[in-house]
Structure formats: C-alpha cells, structure tokens
C-alpha cells in the first residue's frame, strides 16, 4: 500500500511538473557559437528548471524580429542580438526593457553592477553575454602574394589576387572601406555621418566589388575559406578560432582594424513568456555559464567569470587586441542603419 501510494504521488508530481513547465523559444547564431551556448547555458537551464527551450538559428539583423513584433505574431521569446543592432531594435520598441536590478551577484560575491563590463549593461533592453569581434582571415594554403597584415591588404587585389567573402550588410564593410582609404580609426564614424563619407566608403568597396562573394550567415565564412570560394573572409572571430582549434584548418586571423562589440540576450516585445525569459537571462549571464564562452574565443562580460578561464586562452580573446581594433558604434547604426542599408542595397544592384 505504501509503495502504491508513493508511486501515485511521484506520478502526480511528475504530471504536475509537466503541466506547469513552459517552453521558451530562444534564437542565436548557430554553429560553434550556438553549440557552446547550448552546452553552458541552454542545457544547464533546462536541467535546473525543468522548462523546455526550443533553440533555433537566425542570421542576425532585426528584419525578422521587426516583422514578428509589428504583425503581432511573436514566435521568439529570447534573442541573442549584436549590440550594433540592439540600439535600433530597442529604440523602435521591438524589445522588452530588462530589470537590471534583478541580476545576481557574481560567484565571488561581486554585485552585478560592478561585475559586468559597463558596456554590457549600457542599454536597458539587453544584458551583454560576450565580447566578440569581426576580423578577416585567410587560408595559408591558398593565399598568394604573401601574408595579409592589414585591412588595406583586404582591398589590394593586385598583390593578393582572389575572392573576398563579406557579409552582405553595410556594417563593418563601410568602416573597413574608410580605414583602407586612409581614414584614421578614431575618425571613421564622424566621416561616415556625412554623405561624402558614405559615398567614399561605397567607392572604395567598388574597387573590389567584382571580387566579393557575399554571404548572409557567419556559418558560411569558414566554409568559403575552406572550399576555395574565397582567399580571405570576413568572420566573427570565434568561427575561425573553432575551425583552427577543432578542425585543424590552415587559417590565419588578422587583427588589424577588427571591429569589436558585444552580443546581448534580450527579450522580444510581446512574448507570452516574459517572466521565464527574464529567469533564463539571469541564469545565462551568471559567472559560470559565461565562463564557457572562451571555449570559442569570446570573452565573458563578467569579471568573475575569468577565474574559470584557461589562462592559455586569454591571448586569443578579442580583449587582448583592443588597441588594434575599433569599437563598433551601436548608436551610429541606430541612427543611420536604415538609410545606409538602403544605399548599400542600391549600390549592390548597380
């Protein structure tokens, strides 16, 4: 009798737990990045809470997010978004504000507001989870003309013949074009605010237009470099790092003029699972989950996370090369993203 009663109670408890479990839909960038989030954030949260997470890939940007929110057909709950897109998404009301005062302290007891990188909490709509960068890389087996060392080499098709693979967006490409055309890094956004500067950037891109292979998703970058589709590729640094470390690819990363930024976890406006989404973000941006991101060379946004990071990985993180790079301006792209997107698309069709 006792055994039957116990079994009945356990069954009732399981059914009750199942009945109250929610399913969260989270989207991110897939590949080794998504796999690392799955390992250190998604799976541990599911195990801890009993809630399910449908984890899907997307290509970035805010077009699909905007379509969902404006149509009222919200399919996503949590989204990993680049800060370069965050400012615009937040200002257009596509994301829910996040209650920053509910973020837990670091594992060493440091209050969240002191533990996080300031830029990680700079926007009310998102909590930063990684510091990452966009750089370019080459295949040492296929490159001709020597070893590219600067972004100017990316634009030098005479010395370094072959296709260049770039993500089909104005972001990064416009900045690189101006730097390759001689604009100092610290003046790039001031120049890019002007019509003359925008035309100058497009004109510089036009000098290699016939040699550009355009792609939409970061997952395509190492594939293009590997199969010979391009001799140089623009890429999120983690994609190339993973190809080198895990697959032994003969790729080399070039840090000159890399555009570094953060990614954040944010909540889609209109989600029906807002409380659970907040709970997930608090968990995913904890010290231990974030400490797993250097596995693919992305830096945690909490200082307390670094106590768990292999010291040999530190030189391979973007934070070790900030002097060589340029901080991407989310504010600039919030103001000019739409208009420059139109100009860029018109230029593509010429």
GULUMMI-43807 format. One record per residue (C-alpha): residue number from 1; residue in one letter; z, x, y. Coordinates in pm, 1 decimal, decimal comma. Layout:
<pts>
  pos  code        c3        c1        c2
  NUM     A         Z         X         Y
...
</pts>
This chain:
<pts>
  pos  code        c3        c1        c2
    1     X       0,0       0,0       0,0
    2     X      91,2     281,5     236,0
    3     X    -235,7     460,6     153,7
    4     X    -441,6     145,8     218,6
    5     X    -262,3      80,8     546,4
    6     X    -314,7     439,2     659,5
    7     X    -683,1     423,6     568,4
    8     X    -721,3      96,3     756,3
    9     X    -553,3     242,6    1065,1
   10     X    -773,7     552,4    1056,0
   11     X   -1084,5     338,2    1022,0
   12     X    -974,5     114,4    1306,9
   13     X    -905,5     420,9    1518,6
   14     X   -1249,5     564,3    1445,6
   15     X   -1418,1     236,9    1528,9
   16     X   -1214,5     204,7    1846,9
   17     X   -1302,8     561,7    1949,6
   18     X   -1669,6     496,9    1877,1
   19     X   -1663,3     173,5    2072,0
   20     X   -1528,8     342,7    2384,3
   21     X   -1742,5     657,5    2360,9
   22     X   -2011,2     686,2    2625,9
   23     X   -2344,2     864,4    2616,1
   24     X   -2430,4    1086,2    2909,0
   25     X   -2787,2    1195,7    2980,1
   26     X   -2798,5    1545,6    3126,0
   27     X   -3114,3    1732,4    3223,3
   28     X   -3171,4    2102,7    3274,1
   29     X   -3443,4    2365,6    3239,1
   30     X   -3458,7    2419,8    2863,6
   31     X   -3541,9    2749,4    2695,1
   32     X   -3274,1    3014,4    2658,4
   33     X   -3101,9    2870,9    2966,9
   34     X   -3065,0    2526,6    2815,6
   35     X   -2963,7    2674,7    2480,6
   36     X   -2685,8    2872,7    2649,1
   37     X   -2562,4    2563,5    2832,5
   38     X   -2573,8    2374,0    2503,9
   39     X   -2356,0    2638,8    2338,1
   40     X   -2099,6    2691,0    2614,2
   41     X   -2091,9    2356,4    2797,6
   42     X   -2257,1    2066,1    2616,3
   43     X   -2130,0    2110,2    2259,4
   44     X   -1771,7    2203,1    2357,4
   45     X   -1750,2    1898,9    2586,7
   46     X   -1877,5    1667,0    2313,1
   47     X   -1628,0    1814,8    2068,4
   48     X   -1340,1    1782,1    2314,6
   49     X   -1407,4    1428,9    2438,3
   50     X   -1595,3    1256,6    2156,9
   51     X   -1859,3    1137,6    2402,7
   52     X   -2225,9    1199,5    2331,6
   53     X   -2467,1    1388,2    2555,1
   54     X   -2842,5    1345,3    2543,0
   55     X   -2956,0    1683,8    2673,6
   56     X   -3315,6    1688,2    2798,9
   57     X   -3551,0    1933,5    2970,6
   58     X   -3729,5    1890,7    3302,1
   59     X   -3941,8    2117,0    3518,4
   60     X   -3731,6    2117,9    3834,6
   61     X   -3803,2    1979,2    4179,7
   62     X   -3695,1    1636,8    4299,7
   63     X   -4005,1    1421,9    4245,3
   64     X   -3888,7    1263,1    3920,0
   65     X   -3532,6    1231,3    4047,6
   66     X   -3654,8    1056,9    4361,4
   67     X   -3875,7     819,0    4163,0
   68     X   -3582,7     713,0    3944,3
   69     X   -3341,5     654,8    4230,3
   70     X   -3586,9     473,8    4457,5
   71     X   -3708,6     247,7    4176,4
   72     X   -3355,0     170,3    4064,8
   73     X   -3447,1     280,1    3713,1
   74     X   -3199,6     566,3    3680,1
   75     X   -3234,4     734,0    3340,3
   76     X   -3044,1    1056,0    3412,8
   77     X   -2673,1    1092,6    3484,4
   78     X   -2620,9    1464,6    3541,5
   79     X   -2882,2    1709,3    3661,0
   80     X   -2894,9    2087,2    3690,5
   81     X   -3075,1    2140,5    4019,7
   82     X   -3170,5    2452,5    4210,6
   83     X   -2993,0    2484,2    4545,0
   84     X   -3333,5    2529,7    4704,8
   85     X   -3389,6    2160,5    4614,8
   86     X   -3027,9    2045,1    4648,3
   87     X   -3015,8    2021,2    5027,6
   88     X   -3313,3    1787,8    5037,8
   89     X   -3201,5    1579,1    4739,9
   90     X   -2856,1    1531,7    4889,6
   91     X   -2979,7    1455,0    5241,2
   92     X   -3219,1    1193,9    5101,4
   93     X   -2937,6    1017,2    4917,9
   94     X   -3057,9    1098,8    4567,5
   95     X   -2724,4    1242,5    4452,9
   96     X   -2362,9    1129,0    4449,2
   97     X   -2106,4    1329,3    4650,4
   98     X   -1874,0    1519,2    4418,1
   99     X   -1492,1    1512,1    4467,2
  100     X   -1437,6    1887,8    4504,8
  101     X   -1059,7    1844,1    4523,3
  102     X   -1058,8    1742,1    4156,1
  103     X   -1195,2    2076,3    4031,8
  104     X    -938,7    2251,6    3812,5
  105     X    -793,4    2593,5    3886,3
  106     X    -936,7    2898,6    3714,4
  107     X    -798,9    3008,6    3378,8
  108     X    -593,4    3272,2    3563,2
  109     X    -438,9    3006,7    3787,8
  110     X    -653,1    3075,2    4095,3
  111     X    -713,0    2749,4    4289,2
  112     X   -1071,7    2629,2    4257,0
  113     X   -1147,2    2664,0    4627,9
  114     X   -1052,8    3033,8    4611,0
  115     X   -1201,6    3099,3    4267,3
  116     X   -1553,2    2969,4    4328,5
  117     X   -1816,3    3157,3    4524,9
  118     X   -1823,3    2986,2    4867,5
  119     X   -2190,5    2901,1    4828,8
  120     X   -2111,6    2723,4    4501,0
  121     X   -1919,1    2452,4    4686,9
  122     X   -2117,0    2456,1    5011,5
  123     X   -2292,1    2123,5    4950,2
  124     X   -2097,4    1803,2    4887,0
  125     X   -2341,2    1689,9    4618,8
  126     X   -2314,9    1974,0    4369,5
  127     X   -2093,1    2231,3    4201,9
  128     X   -2253,8    2570,3    4150,8
  129     X   -2267,7    2698,1    3794,5
  130     X   -2481,1    3014,5    3810,3
  131     X   -2617,5    3278,4    4044,8
  132     X   -2975,9    3346,9    3940,9
  133     X   -3291,6    3486,5    4087,1
  134     X   -3668,8    3467,4    4082,9
  135     X   -3832,8    3803,6    4032,8
  136     X   -4156,5    3924,1    3885,0
  137     X   -4206,3    4113,9    3563,9
  138     X   -4486,6    4297,3    3391,0
  139     X   -4583,3    4381,4    3035,9
  140     X   -4573,2    4758,9    2993,1
  141     X   -4825,5    4731,7    2708,6
  142     X   -5091,7    4559,1    2916,2
  143     X   -5034,9    4672,4    3275,4
  144     X   -5296,0    4907,4    3424,7
  145     X   -5263,0    5121,8    3735,7
  146     X   -4909,3    5246,5    3680,7
  147     X   -4573,0    5072,8    3717,0
  148     X   -4543,7    4798,6    3984,1
  149     X   -4240,6    4867,7    4201,6
  150     X   -4261,7    4618,1    4488,1
  151     X   -4379,4    4269,0    4574,5
  152     X   -4667,8    4437,1    4757,4
  153     X   -4788,9    4558,7    4418,8
  154     X   -4798,7    4199,3    4301,0
  155     X   -5060,7    4138,2    4569,8
  156     X   -5254,6    4458,3    4500,4
  157     X   -5522,6    4352,2    4252,2
  158     X   -5725,3    4669,6    4302,4
  159     X   -5452,1    4907,6    4189,7
  160     X   -5309,3    4661,0    3935,2
  161     X   -5600,2    4450,6    3802,8
  162     X   -5536,4    4133,3    3607,0
  163     X   -5399,9    3781,9    3640,4
  164     X   -5073,3    3698,3    3812,3
  165     X   -4881,3    3393,0    3692,7
  166     X   -4693,6    3199,7    3962,0
  167     X   -4500,8    2874,1    3957,4
  168     X   -4703,4    2602,0    4126,2
  169     X   -4472,7    2547,7    4424,8
  170     X   -4465,7    2682,6    4780,5
  171     X   -4107,8    2805,5    4733,1
  172     X   -4083,2    3179,0    4665,7
  173     X   -4460,8    3220,8    4687,3
  174     X   -4459,5    3168,9    5063,4
  175     X   -4167,0    3407,1    5113,1
  176     X   -4323,8    3674,2    4894,7
  177     X   -4657,2    3642,1    5072,0
  178     X   -4497,7    3713,6    5410,1
  179     X   -4295,1    4008,2    5276,1
  180     X   -4609,3    4151,4    5115,1
  181     X   -4781,6    4107,9    5450,8
  182     X   -4520,5    4320,5    5624,3
  183     X   -4260,1    4070,6    5748,2
  184     X   -3903,2    4210,7    5715,4
  185     X   -3691,6    4009,5    5470,1
  186     X   -3440,4    3906,7    5736,6
  187     X   -3720,2    3755,3    5948,9
  188     X   -3902,0    3563,4    5674,9
  189     X   -3763,1    3217,1    5741,6
  190     X   -3793,9    3248,1    6119,9
  191     X   -4162,9    3331,9    6075,2
  192     X   -4213,7    3062,8    5811,8
  193     X   -4082,2    2796,9    6051,2
  194     X   -4394,0    2841,4    6266,5
  195     X   -4742,0    2706,5    6198,7
  196     X   -4876,5    3058,5    6244,9
  197     X   -4633,2    3194,6    5988,4
  198     X   -4724,0    2927,5    5736,7
  199     X   -5092,7    2997,4    5778,3
  200     X   -5023,2    3369,0    5749,0
  201     X   -4844,8    3314,0    5417,0
  202     X   -5126,4    3099,0    5279,1
  203     X   -5383,6    3351,7    5396,8
  204     X   -5202,8    3628,0    5211,4
  205     X   -5184,8    3413,6    4897,6
  206     X   -5556,4    3351,1    4934,0
  207     X   -5623,4    3723,3    4886,3
  208     X   -5517,4    3689,7    4520,5
  209     X   -5597,9    3322,7    4465,5
  210     X   -5876,9    3394,0    4217,0
  211     X   -5634,2    3599,7    4009,3
  212     X   -5349,9    3347,2    3999,5
  213     X   -5258,3    3148,9    3689,0
  214     X   -5040,7    2855,5    3792,9
  215     X   -4764,1    2714,9    3575,0
  216     X   -4507,0    2435,5    3609,7
  217     X   -4214,7    2531,6    3387,5
  218     X   -4017,5    2856,3    3370,3
  219     X   -4058,5    2849,2    2992,6
  220     X   -4426,9    2933,2    3038,4
  221     X   -4363,3    3262,6    3219,8
  222     X   -4269,6    3487,1    2924,7
  223     X   -4536,0    3317,7    2711,3
  224     X   -4807,7    3408,9    2962,4
  225     X   -4682,1    3766,4    2981,4
  226     X   -4667,1    3795,4    2605,7
  227     X   -5005,6    3644,7    2515,0
  228     X   -5201,2    3830,0    2782,6
  229     X   -5254,7    3530,6    3006,8
  230     X   -5120,6    3740,2    3294,1
  231     X   -5021,3    4103,5    3350,8
  232     X   -4748,1    4006,7    3597,9
  233     X   -4545,4    3685,6    3608,0
  234     X   -4302,9    3522,8    3844,3
  235     X   -3995,3    3420,6    3649,9
  236     X   -3632,0    3322,1    3653,8
  237     X   -3462,9    3648,6    3558,7
  238     X   -3290,9    3503,0    3253,3
  239     X   -3619,3    3416,9    3085,9
  240     X   -3739,9    3776,6    3096,3
  241     X   -3398,0    3915,7    3005,2
  242     X   -3387,5    3694,4    2696,7
  243     X   -3739,1    3798,8    2590,7
  244     X   -3638,5    4165,3    2619,1
  245     X   -3296,0    4137,1    2457,2
  246     X   -3359,0    3880,3    2185,9
  247     X   -3726,2    3929,3    2106,6
  248     X   -3776,7    4296,1    2189,1
  249     X   -4066,7    4227,8    2427,2
  250     X   -4201,7    4527,3    2626,9
  251     X   -4132,9    4357,3    2960,8
  252     X   -4000,7    4521,0    3276,7
  253     X   -3825,8    4337,2    3561,0
  254     X   -3894,9    4427,0    3924,8
  255     X   -3602,2    4351,5    4157,1
  256     X   -3777,7    4418,4    4487,6
  257     X   -3770,1    4108,6    4713,8
  258     X   -3626,3    3889,8    4439,9
  259     X   -3517,1    3550,7    4576,0
  260     X   -3169,3    3476,7    4453,4
  261     X   -2996,1    3142,7    4461,4
  262     X   -2759,0    2917,3    4272,8
  263     X   -2801,6    2627,8    4036,3
  264     X   -2558,2    2338,2    4054,0
  265     X   -2454,4    2048,9    3837,8
  266     X   -2500,0    1725,6    4032,6
  267     X   -2469,6    1352,6    3966,3
  268     X   -2768,5    1123,6    4005,7
  269     X   -2723,3     841,5    4257,4
  270     X   -2690,5     510,0    4079,6
  271     X   -2567,9     642,1    3744,4
  272     X   -2365,7     395,5    3538,4
  273     X   -2153,3     678,5    3402,5
  274     X   -2022,4     834,9    3721,6
  275     X   -1664,5     896,5    3603,4
  276     X   -1781,7    1063,3    3282,3
  277     X   -2037,5    1267,1    3476,5
  278     X   -1759,2    1397,1    3701,7
  279     X   -1548,2    1479,5    3396,3
  280     X   -1836,4    1674,4    3244,8
  281     X   -1896,6    1877,7    3560,7
  282     X   -1527,1    1965,2    3587,7
  283     X   -1539,0    2090,5    3229,5
  284     X   -1876,2    2268,3    3250,0
  285     X   -1775,9    2462,8    3561,8
  286     X   -1447,8    2582,3    3414,2
  287     X   -1380,5    2955,0    3380,7
  288     X   -1457,5    2982,2    3008,9
  289     X   -1776,6    2769,5    2992,4
  290     X   -1923,2    2956,1    3290,8
  291     X   -1844,1    3291,9    3132,9
  292     X   -2111,3    3224,7    2871,9
  293     X   -2399,2    3226,7    3121,2
  294     X   -2421,5    3609,7    3145,3
  295     X   -2545,7    3591,3    2784,8
  296     X   -2883,1    3536,9    2952,6
  297     X   -2811,5    3742,3    3266,4
  298     X   -2699,5    3463,4    3500,1
  299     X   -2382,0    3524,5    3697,8
  300     X   -2088,6    3280,3    3685,5
  301     X   -1986,5    3121,0    4015,3
  302     X   -1612,9    3161,1    3940,9
  303     X   -1445,9    3498,9    3979,7
  304     X   -1204,5    3414,6    3697,5
  305     X   -1498,2    3392,5    3456,3
  306     X   -1575,2    3763,3    3482,2
  307     X   -1266,7    3860,5    3279,6
  308     X   -1454,9    3729,3    2974,9
  309     X   -1788,3    3902,7    3053,0
  310     X   -1907,6    4214,0    2870,0
  311     X   -1898,5    4494,6    3127,8
  312     X   -2230,8    4630,6    2996,6
  313     X   -2396,8    4311,3    3120,5
  314     X   -2283,3    4342,7    3481,4
  315     X   -2571,0    4573,9    3596,1
  316     X   -2819,0    4323,0    3456,5
  317     X   -2688,4    4032,1    3664,3
  318     X   -2857,3    3936,0    3994,2
  319     X   -2529,2    4000,8    4175,5
  320     X   -2583,4    4373,5    4111,3
  321     X   -2912,7    4369,5    4304,2
  322     X   -2840,9    4152,1    4607,4
  323     X   -2930,5    4429,5    4854,5
  324     X   -3282,9    4440,1    4712,8
  325     X   -3326,2    4064,8    4737,1
  326     X   -3337,3    3772,0    4977,0
  327     X   -3112,8    3465,4    4962,6
  328     X   -3331,0    3157,0    4926,6
  329     X   -3270,0    2911,0    5210,3
  330     X   -3198,2    2560,6    5087,6
  331     X   -3164,7    2443,1    5447,3
  332     X   -3513,6    2568,9    5530,9
  333     X   -3668,7    2395,7    5232,6
  334     X   -3476,8    2076,4    5305,0
  335     X   -3639,7    2070,6    5648,9
  336     X   -3985,7    2196,7    5557,7
  337     X   -4020,6    2129,8    5186,0
  338     X   -4218,3    1809,0    5214,6
  339     X   -4460,6    1927,1    5483,5
  340     X   -4512,2    2268,3    5324,8
  341     X   -4558,9    2103,2    4987,8
  342     X   -4846,0    1901,9    5134,3
  343     X   -5001,4    2208,1    5299,9
  344     X   -4965,8    2406,8    4980,0
  345     X   -5131,4    2135,9    4768,7
  346     X   -5415,0    2106,4    5017,6
  347     X   -5459,3    2484,0    5004,1
  348     X   -5470,6    2472,8    4623,1
  349     X   -5765,0    2230,3    4636,8
  350     X   -5973,2    2448,1    4870,3
</pts>
